[in-house]
Amino acid sequence: MIIYPSESLKNLQLIQEIQAEAEYTGITAAEIRDIAKACPVTFYTPAFLVRAGLFLLTFVIICASAALLALLFGGMLRDRHLPYALIIFGLLCYATLETVCEKYQHYQAGTDDALTLLSSGFLLTGVLWLNEISTQGWSSSTWYLYASLSTAVISLWYVIRFASRLMTVISASAFLMAFLTALHTINGSGILLLPFGALVFAASLCWLNWNTRIKAILTFYRPCLAVSLQFAVFTAGVACNYYIADQIGKELSGVAFQVPLPYFFWAWTFVFPLACIGYALKKHSRMLLNSGLILLVAAGLTLRYYYTLLPLESLLTAAGALLLLVSWRLIKWLKYPRYGLTDQVPFPQNSTDQERIDSIIISATLPQQKQHIPDRFGGGNFGGGGSSSDF
């Protein structure tokens, strides 16, 4: 179903894994180049600056083309015809995206990113605008549910077809919004239903990422699964944050509101980020560590919103000093490996040391060959006419 060749995707994943672990496995750049030659990748993936330039160039070209068509056919595009024009232009952008990815093998090259964003935006805007004209009698909850599901379905197709990480985030957000809208439609007075519903949604995404059978089927969608896992962690951390629960309750009730189960929400606000950090250190997961740190900052801002312990400038100064002290102490403590964590590079990048390591590995893995002893007169190891102890 994915548009890219499976063999190139497998080779690309292999090379990316080797490059990510090169610092810890001692693989040199020359060996990585040899592996890349043995496992060819047919994709066009330029450097970051070139990718950004191609993105901007494609964005400007598409927008200029849309403006030119609007000027040429401005008399025909009345209010009731504009949604159809947006859908047609979105389909043209999508056809261009298919050609660029299938024929020219653009993979995260900037061009495909811009075409993905613009084509999905045109299609979604046209579909929502068209149905807003024809369904003006719908309630707000029904309209939100329809808009969320439309966004989720369109973005999910881009995920399936092009393995787009941006569309993965958009699709997951739209499905979450549709799920919460459905819960609110079923029980509009349930204040606690939305935070715990978001928590259930995040747990479902985590199960999807941790299920080995599903991961084996979705081999080519590993980057999308990683992005969805990070989205699930953020959703779980934010869903039961005290500030979020308070604002949702005030928005839905419209009167003076007190958060039910306040101790639970306050505990979740601080315990969940710390649990993410601890689990990340145990599993050596940089993604969970970054997510836990960001959620911990959000917990601190939540506490600062409700309780003014110090003036803002004093609080920022104290927090910065504390972070510097903790960072310095951790660097000193992790100078030597502790519990599988270290601040030092496991394999030095010195070429001489690397050659010694390679020699040791080669000598240890190659089969030992017996030394050939030439025939000597007399049969002894002295080469004389008489025999010896080796005769």
C-alpha positions in Angstrom: 0.0 0.0 0.0 2.9 2.3 0.6 4.1 4.1 -2.5 7.9 3.6 -1.9 9.7 0.4 -2.9 10.0 -2.1 0.0 13.6 -3.0 -0.7 14.8 0.6 -0.5 12.8 1.2 2.7 14.4 -1.9 4.4 17.9 -0.7 3.3 17.2 2.8 4.6 16.0 1.6 8.0 19.1 -0.6 8.3 21.4 2.3 7.4 19.6 4.6 9.8 19.8 2.1 12.7 23.6 1.6 12.0 24.2 5.3 12.0 22.2 5.8 15.2 24.2 3.1 17.0 27.6 3.9 15.4 28.8 5.8 18.4 28.1 2.9 20.7 29.2 0.1 18.4 32.5 1.5 17.1 31.5 1.3 13.4 33.5 3.8 11.4 32.3 6.1 8.6 34.1 4.1 6.0 32.3 1.0 7.1 29.0 2.8 7.0 29.7 3.9 3.4 30.5 0.3 2.5 27.3 -0.9 4.0 25.4 1.9 2.1 27.0 0.7 -1.2 26.0 -2.9 -0.4 22.4 -1.9 0.5 21.5 0.8 -2.1 18.7 3.3 -1.5 17.1 4.8 -4.5 15.5 7.7 -2.7 16.3 11.4 -3.2 16.8 12.7 0.3 18.8 16.0 0.4 20.4 17.8 3.3 18.2 19.9 5.7 18.9 23.3 4.1 18.1 21.9 0.6 15.0 20.3 1.9 13.9 23.5 3.5 14.6 25.4 0.2 12.6 22.9 -1.8 9.7 23.1 0.6 9.5 26.9 0.4 9.9 26.8 -3.4 7.1 24.2 -3.8 4.9 26.1 -1.4 5.4 29.4 -3.4 4.8 27.7 -6.7 1.5 26.0 -5.6 0.2 29.1 -4.0 1.0 31.2 -7.0 -0.7 28.6 -9.3 -3.8 28.7 -7.1 -3.9 32.5 -7.2 -3.4 32.5 -11.0 -6.3 30.0 -11.5 -8.5 32.1 -9.2 -7.8 35.2 -11.3 -8.5 33.4 -14.6 -11.7 31.7 -13.4 -12.8 34.3 -10.9 -16.1 34.9 -12.6 -17.1 31.3 -12.4 -16.0 30.7 -8.8 -19.0 31.9 -6.8 -19.5 31.1 -3.1 -21.2 27.8 -3.9 -18.5 26.7 -6.4 -15.4 27.5 -4.4 -15.5 24.2 -2.4 -15.4 22.3 -5.7 -12.5 24.3 -7.0 -10.6 23.6 -3.8 -11.2 19.9 -4.0 -10.2 19.8 -7.7 -7.0 21.7 -6.9 -6.3 19.4 -4.0 -6.6 16.4 -6.3 -4.2 18.0 -8.8 -1.7 18.5 -6.0 -2.2 14.9 -4.9 -1.6 13.6 -8.4 1.6 15.7 -8.5 2.6 14.2 -5.2 2.1 10.7 -6.4 4.2 11.4 -9.5 7.0 13.0 -7.5 7.2 10.1 -5.0 6.7 7.2 -7.4 8.6 8.4 -10.5 11.3 10.6 -9.0 11.6 8.8 -5.6 11.4 11.9 -3.4 11.5 10.8 0.2 11.5 13.6 2.9 13.0 15.9 0.2 10.9 19.0 1.0 8.9 18.8 -2.2 6.8 15.8 -1.0 6.4 17.5 2.4 4.9 20.7 0.8 2.7 18.8 -1.5 1.4 16.6 1.3 0.6 19.6 3.4 -1.0 21.6 0.6 -3.0 18.8 -1.0 -4.5 17.6 2.3 -5.2 21.2 3.3 -7.1 22.0 0.0 -9.0 18.7 0.1 -10.0 19.1 3.8 -11.0 22.7 3.4 -13.1 21.9 0.3 -14.9 18.9 1.9 -15.7 20.8 5.2 -16.8 23.9 3.3 -19.0 21.9 1.0 -20.7 20.1 3.8 -21.1 23.2 5.9 -23.2 24.7 3.1 -25.4 21.6 2.7 -25.7 20.7 6.4 -26.5 24.0 8.1 -29.1 22.4 10.4 -26.6 20.2 12.2 -25.8 20.7 15.9 -22.4 21.9 17.0 -21.5 18.5 18.4 -22.5 16.7 15.2 -20.5 19.2 13.1 -17.4 18.8 15.3 -17.6 15.0 15.1 -18.0 15.1 11.3 -15.0 17.6 10.9 -12.8 15.5 13.2 -13.6 12.2 11.3 -13.1 13.9 7.9 -9.7 15.2 9.0 -8.8 11.8 10.5 -9.7 9.8 7.4 -7.9 12.2 4.9 -4.7 12.4 7.0 -4.8 8.6 7.7 -4.7 8.0 3.9 -1.5 10.1 3.7 0.0 8.1 6.5 -0.8 4.8 4.8 0.3 5.9 1.4 3.4 8.1 2.2 4.3 7.2 5.9 4.1 10.9 6.8 5.0 11.7 10.4 3.2 15.1 10.3 0.0 13.4 9.0 0.4 10.9 11.8 0.2 13.6 14.4 -2.7 15.3 12.6 -4.6 12.0 12.3 -4.1 11.0 15.9 -5.2 14.4 17.1 -8.3 14.2 14.9 -9.2 10.7 16.1 -8.8 11.9 19.7 -11.0 14.9 19.1 -13.6 12.7 17.4 -13.5 10.2 20.4 -13.9 13.0 23.0 -16.7 14.6 21.0 -18.6 11.3 20.9 -18.1 10.9 24.6 -19.4 14.4 25.3 -22.4 13.8 23.0 -23.3 10.6 24.9 -23.0 12.2 28.3 -22.6 16.0 28.3 -22.6 16.3 32.1 -19.8 13.9 32.7 -16.9 16.2 33.6 -14.5 13.4 34.4 -15.4 11.5 31.2 -13.1 13.6 28.9 -9.9 13.4 30.9 -10.2 9.6 31.5 -11.4 9.1 27.9 -8.2 10.8 26.6 -6.3 8.6 29.0 -7.9 5.5 27.5 -7.1 6.7 24.0 -3.4 7.2 24.9 -3.3 3.7 26.4 -4.7 2.3 23.2 -2.0 4.0 21.2 0.7 2.7 23.5 -0.7 -0.8 23.2 -0.6 -0.4 19.4 3.1 0.5 19.6 4.1 -2.2 22.0 2.2 -5.1 20.3 4.9 -7.1 18.6 2.6 -8.7 16.1 1.3 -5.3 14.9 4.8 -3.9 14.8 5.9 -6.8 12.6 3.1 -6.0 10.1 3.8 -2.3 10.2 7.5 -2.6 9.6 7.6 0.3 7.1 5.8 2.6 9.4 8.3 2.6 12.3 8.8 6.4 12.2 5.0 6.9 12.3 4.7 4.5 15.2 7.4 6.3 17.1 5.6 9.6 16.6 2.3 8.2 17.7 3.9 6.8 20.8 5.3 10.2 21.7 1.9 11.7 21.0 0.3 9.1 23.3 2.8 10.0 26.1 2.0 13.7 25.8 -1.8 13.0 25.7 -1.6 10.9 28.8 0.4 13.5 30.7 -1.8 16.4 29.6 -5.2 14.6 29.9 -5.1 14.4 33.7 -3.2 17.6 34.3 -4.9 19.7 37.0 -5.0 22.8 34.9 -6.5 21.0 31.9 -9.2 19.3 34.1 -10.0 22.7 35.7 -10.3 24.5 32.3 -12.4 21.7 30.8 -14.8 21.7 33.7 -15.2 25.5 33.6 -15.8 25.4 29.9 -18.5 22.7 30.1 -20.2 23.7 33.3 -20.2 27.5 32.8 -20.5 28.1 36.5 -18.2 28.1 39.6 -16.4 24.8 39.3 -14.4 22.7 41.6 -12.2 19.9 40.2 -13.5 16.5 41.5 -10.7 14.2 42.8 -8.3 17.1 43.1 -5.6 15.0 44.9 -5.6 12.5 42.0 -5.1 15.2 39.4 -2.4 17.0 41.4 -0.6 13.7 42.0 -0.9 12.8 38.3 0.5 16.2 37.2 3.8 15.5 39.0 4.0 11.7 39.3 3.5 10.9 35.7 6.4 13.0 34.4 8.7 11.6 37.0 7.6 8.1 36.1 8.3 8.8 32.4 11.8 10.0 33.3 12.5 7.0 35.5 11.3 4.5 32.9 13.3 6.3 30.2 16.5 5.9 32.3 15.7 2.3 32.8 15.0 1.5 29.2 17.5 4.1 27.8 14.8 5.8 25.8 15.7 9.4 24.8 12.1 10.0 23.5 10.5 9.2 26.9 13.2 11.2 28.7 12.5 14.3 26.6 8.7 13.8 27.0 9.0 13.5 30.7 11.1 16.6 31.0 8.7 18.7 29.0 5.8 17.4 31.0 7.7 18.2 34.2 8.1 21.8 33.0 4.3 21.9 32.3 3.7 20.6 35.9 5.8 23.4 37.3 3.9 26.0 35.3 0.6 24.5 36.5 1.8 24.8 40.1 2.9 28.4 39.5 -0.5 29.3 38.0 -2.4 28.3 41.1 0.2 29.1 43.9 2.6 32.0 43.8 5.5 30.8 45.9 8.1 33.3 44.6 8.1 36.2 42.1 8.5 35.1 38.6 12.1 36.4 38.1 13.2 34.8 41.4 11.6 31.5 40.5 13.3 31.4 37.0 16.7 32.3 38.6 16.3 29.5 41.2 15.2 27.0 38.6 18.1 27.8 36.3 20.6 27.5 39.1 19.1 24.2 40.3 19.2 22.8 36.7 22.9 23.8 36.3 23.8 22.2 39.7 22.0 19.0 38.8 23.5 18.8 35.4 27.0 19.4 36.7 26.5 16.7 39.4 25.2 14.2 36.9 28.1 14.8 34.5 30.5 14.1 37.4 28.6 11.1 38.6 28.3 9.6 35.1 32.0 9.9 34.3 32.1 6.2 34.8 29.3 3.8 33.7 26.6 3.4 36.3 23.5 1.2 35.7 24.2 1.2 32.0 24.4 5.0 31.7 27.5 7.1 31.1 28.6 10.5 30.0 31.6 9.2 28.0 31.6 7.9 24.5 31.9 4.1 24.8 34.1 3.7 21.7 36.8 6.3 21.1 37.0 7.7 17.6 40.8 7.5 17.4 41.7 5.8 14.2 44.7 3.9 15.7 42.5 2.5 18.5 39.8 1.6 15.9 42.4 -0.3 13.8 43.5 -2.3 16.8 39.9 -3.1 17.7 39.3 -4.2 14.1 42.4 -6.4 14.1 41.4 -8.1 17.3 37.9 -8.8 16.0 39.2 -10.2 12.7 41.8 -12.4 14.4 39.2 -13.7 16.8 36.6 -14.5 14.1 38.7 -15.9 11.3 39.5 -19.7 11.5 43.0 -20.6 12.6 45.1 -22.1 9.9 47.7 -24.7 10.6 51.3 -23.8 10.0 52.9 -25.8 7.2 56.2 -27.2 8.1 58.4 -28.1 5.1 59.8 -31.6 4.8 63.4 -31.9 6.1 66.0 -34.6 5.5 66.1 -37.0 8.4 62.7 -36.4 9.8 63.8 -34.3 12.8 63.1 -30.7 13.4 66.9 -29.9 13.3 67.2 -30.9 9.7 70.2 -33.1 10.3 70.7 -36.7 9.3 69.7 -38.1 12.7 66.3 -38.1 14.4 65.2 -35.8 17.2 62.4 -35.7 19.8 59.9 -34.7 17.0 60.7 -37.7 14.9 
